[in-house]
Amino acid sequence: MFSILQIQERAVSTAAERYLLVYMIGVLVIVTALVIVFFVVFQKRKNKLLLDKIKQQQEFDEEISRTQTEIQEQTLKYIGWELHDNVGQLLAYANMQMNMLATKAGDDMKDIVKNTSDVIKESLKEVRSLSRSLNNDVILNIGFEQSITNELNRLKRMKFASAELHIKGEKKELPNKKHEIVIFRILQEFFSNSVKYSEAKSLQIVLDYQPSKLIIKASDDGNGFDMESTDKGAGLINMQSRAELINASFELFSKPNEGVQLTLTYPYQ
């Protein structure tokens, strides 16, 4: 038989053990909670740093692309000036000399001199047309659609049997005039690839003005290519990077013997 004193001591001991157990559980819960809070805070901070790093990298890449585009524009503008001021003047002088020669040439040489003069005139016309298409100030001055039309007319004289611009919907001004130049340069790159690689006979451009966006479609009827087996060239990369600068979606589709189709979707906002 246990004495009353022993029973009381055992009760006190049991209570102390319970208090100790509760205390240990409480400490464990607090430590666990602190660990969880620390982990959550650490993860949030880590994620924020990663997002900041990604954002900084994106801003850096955009700035690099923007700088490259500005350098390209300045280079094209300089080339346009050189073509107009130097090459154009030389061709104009050569044409003047041919006209003077025509007055002194014999009958047997007049046709040759005339044909040569006509070639020089056409060359001068092409040089001046090309110089205008390379100068962004001229593009902004004469307008986006007219610049495309002039470029298509130049290409038609050079190579293509047909090069047409079609306009759908009610025309809307682009919110940023410089974006017109970017879109025009993308189309120029497309035209250049068609001239160099496609062996196409016709080009077609569609400007579809919709309420919230402008959809530009360019296509040729050339050889096309296999998109899976063909590496991306500098021209395609250049077009994509320019599209990203103005937040436009860029899609290029082609199959062998089915030509190339470019779709550029430009949101107004």
Secondary structure, 3 states (H helix, E strand, C coil): CCCHHHHHHHHHHHHHHHHHHHHHHHHHHHHHHHHHHHHHHHHHHHHHHHHHHHHHHHHHHHHHHHHHHHHHHHHHHHHHHHHHHHHHHHHHHHHHHHHHHHHHCCHHHHHHHHHHHHHHHHHHHHHHHHHHHHCHHHHHHHCHHHHHHHHHHHHHHHCCCEEEEEEECCCCCCCCHHHHHHHHHHHHHHHHHHHHHHCCCEEEEEEEECCCEEEEEEEECCCCCCCCCCCCCHHHHHHHHHHHHCCCEEEEEECCCCCEEEEEEEECC
